[in-house]
Amino acid sequence: MDEPYFIRPGEGERIRQHRVLAELPDIEALELSFPADFEGVDPHTHATHTDSFYVLEGEIEFLLEGEWHRAGPGTFLAVPRNIEHGFRPAGTAIRLLNFHTPDDGFIERLRD
């Protein structure tokens, strides 16, 4: 990437209830939104990227290597490659930023 990337509030592609903030070779960034009754993301690992989260709204439970951690707005989590993780709402709707570094095609999979 040779130029700055810039989008304004409300801009960005919508994929269901989520918003794409950036889809660049070095980073994918999304604003994710889930209702309180969302079942969560099953435990998984990534071999090709770091998966990071910043909680904007709501209470969330992150699973890290078999242990649950409750978190609220302002919490940041970076999960290195090959570390088991998952998440679920903790009784409230949640909104969070999600970063994949580098881009691993997650946004493209969301589109399918």
C-alpha beads as a LAMMPS data file, in Angstrom:
LAMMPS data file: protein, C-alpha beads

112 atoms
111 bonds

1 atom types
1 bond types

-500.0 500.0 xlo xhi
-500.0 500.0 ylo yhi
-500.0 500.0 zlo zhi

Masses

1 110.0

Atoms # bond

1 1 1 0.000 0.000 0.000
2 1 1 1.446 3.337 -1.063
3 1 1 -1.327 5.725 -0.024
4 1 1 -3.303 6.360 3.160
5 1 1 -6.641 4.590 3.501
6 1 1 -9.481 6.674 4.946
7 1 1 -13.211 6.108 5.474
8 1 1 -15.722 8.218 7.366
9 1 1 -18.350 7.167 9.937
10 1 1 -21.045 5.084 8.280
11 1 1 -18.931 4.378 5.200
12 1 1 -17.610 0.945 4.357
13 1 1 -19.167 -2.143 2.873
14 1 1 -21.915 -3.795 4.919
15 1 1 -21.888 -7.571 5.214
16 1 1 -25.010 -8.545 7.138
17 1 1 -24.800 -6.564 10.413
18 1 1 -21.028 -6.012 10.129
19 1 1 -19.077 -3.165 8.509
20 1 1 -15.808 -3.516 6.605
21 1 1 -13.347 -0.827 7.674
22 1 1 -10.300 -1.971 5.686
23 1 1 -9.315 -4.835 3.413
24 1 1 -5.642 -4.325 2.709
25 1 1 -2.697 -6.724 2.312
26 1 1 -1.382 -5.975 5.825
27 1 1 -4.701 -5.703 7.688
28 1 1 -8.384 -6.539 7.574
29 1 1 -10.485 -4.415 9.924
30 1 1 -14.163 -4.861 10.702
31 1 1 -16.762 -3.477 13.041
32 1 1 -18.638 -6.568 14.226
33 1 1 -22.102 -6.461 15.798
34 1 1 -23.914 -9.397 17.390
35 1 1 -27.206 -9.636 19.310
36 1 1 -27.275 -10.837 22.915
37 1 1 -28.587 -14.256 21.805
38 1 1 -25.694 -14.904 19.377
39 1 1 -24.282 -18.338 20.261
40 1 1 -20.698 -17.178 19.839
41 1 1 -17.650 -18.186 17.859
42 1 1 -16.431 -21.722 18.540
43 1 1 -12.867 -22.275 19.760
44 1 1 -10.400 -22.112 16.870
45 1 1 -6.845 -21.145 15.948
46 1 1 -5.249 -19.273 13.036
47 1 1 -1.960 -20.332 11.503
48 1 1 -1.519 -17.273 9.283
49 1 1 -2.478 -14.163 11.265
50 1 1 -2.980 -12.448 14.605
51 1 1 -6.660 -11.955 15.508
52 1 1 -7.270 -8.798 17.585
53 1 1 -10.386 -7.344 19.190
54 1 1 -11.382 -4.030 20.773
55 1 1 -14.705 -4.002 22.635
56 1 1 -16.849 -0.958 21.805
57 1 1 -20.175 -1.878 23.439
58 1 1 -21.621 -4.617 25.622
59 1 1 -20.180 -7.385 27.743
60 1 1 -18.298 -10.209 26.054
61 1 1 -16.612 -13.408 27.131
62 1 1 -13.368 -14.335 25.377
63 1 1 -12.102 -17.902 25.452
64 1 1 -8.303 -18.103 25.599
65 1 1 -6.680 -21.513 25.712
66 1 1 -9.620 -23.085 27.548
67 1 1 -10.291 -20.255 30.034
68 1 1 -13.131 -17.705 29.803
69 1 1 -12.442 -13.992 30.461
70 1 1 -15.273 -11.471 30.811
71 1 1 -14.618 -8.047 29.283
72 1 1 -16.382 -4.760 28.641
73 1 1 -15.921 -1.602 26.581
74 1 1 -12.334 -0.448 26.246
75 1 1 -10.885 -3.959 26.445
76 1 1 -8.271 -4.901 23.817
77 1 1 -7.174 -8.447 23.057
78 1 1 -4.545 -9.643 20.553
79 1 1 -4.410 -13.402 19.942
80 1 1 -1.176 -14.587 18.282
81 1 1 -1.065 -17.352 15.698
82 1 1 -1.888 -20.882 16.854
83 1 1 -3.524 -19.811 20.161
84 1 1 -7.007 -21.246 20.717
85 1 1 -9.687 -18.579 21.151
86 1 1 -13.385 -17.811 20.717
87 1 1 -15.971 -15.392 22.056
88 1 1 -19.635 -14.961 22.958
89 1 1 -21.900 -12.201 24.262
90 1 1 -22.229 -12.146 28.053
91 1 1 -25.938 -11.329 28.202
92 1 1 -25.873 -8.152 26.092
93 1 1 -25.606 -7.213 22.442
94 1 1 -21.967 -6.600 21.536
95 1 1 -20.111 -4.361 19.109
96 1 1 -16.375 -4.734 18.624
97 1 1 -13.544 -3.966 16.270
98 1 1 -11.783 -7.003 14.799
99 1 1 -8.382 -6.900 13.105
100 1 1 -6.688 -9.681 11.156
101 1 1 -3.012 -8.967 10.558
102 1 1 -2.041 -9.672 7.891
103 1 1 -5.116 -10.119 5.670
104 1 1 -6.035 -13.806 5.554
105 1 1 -9.222 -13.617 3.470
106 1 1 -11.690 -13.475 6.394
107 1 1 -13.761 -10.697 4.813
108 1 1 -13.972 -12.622 1.558
109 1 1 -15.246 -15.661 3.485
110 1 1 -17.890 -13.475 5.172
111 1 1 -19.154 -12.463 1.736
112 1 1 -19.708 -16.109 0.708

Bonds

1 1 1 2
2 1 2 3
3 1 3 4
4 1 4 5
5 1 5 6
6 1 6 7
7 1 7 8
8 1 8 9
9 1 9 10
10 1 10 11
11 1 11 12
12 1 12 13
13 1 13 14
14 1 14 15
15 1 15 16
16 1 16 17
17 1 17 18
18 1 18 19
19 1 19 20
20 1 20 21
21 1 21 22
22 1 22 23
23 1 23 24
24 1 24 25
25 1 25 26
26 1 26 27
27 1 27 28
28 1 28 29
29 1 29 30
30 1 30 31
31 1 31 32
32 1 32 33
33 1 33 34
34 1 34 35
35 1 35 36
36 1 36 37
37 1 37 38
38 1 38 39
39 1 39 40
40 1 40 41
41 1 41 42
42 1 42 43
43 1 43 44
44 1 44 45
45 1 45 46
46 1 46 47
47 1 47 48
48 1 48 49
49 1 49 50
50 1 50 51
51 1 51 52
52 1 52 53
53 1 53 54
54 1 54 55
55 1 55 56
56 1 56 57
57 1 57 58
58 1 58 59
59 1 59 60
60 1 60 61
61 1 61 62
62 1 62 63
63 1 63 64
64 1 64 65
65 1 65 66
66 1 66 67
67 1 67 68
68 1 68 69
69 1 69 70
70 1 70 71
71 1 71 72
72 1 72 73
73 1 73 74
74 1 74 75
75 1 75 76
76 1 76 77
77 1 77 78
78 1 78 79
79 1 79 80
80 1 80 81
81 1 81 82
82 1 82 83
83 1 83 84
84 1 84 85
85 1 85 86
86 1 86 87
87 1 87 88
88 1 88 89
89 1 89 90
90 1 90 91
91 1 91 92
92 1 92 93
93 1 93 94
94 1 94 95
95 1 95 96
96 1 96 97
97 1 97 98
98 1 98 99
99 1 99 100
100 1 100 101
101 1 101 102
102 1 102 103
103 1 103 104
104 1 104 105
105 1 105 106
106 1 106 107
107 1 107 108
108 1 108 109
109 1 109 110
110 1 110 111
111 1 111 112
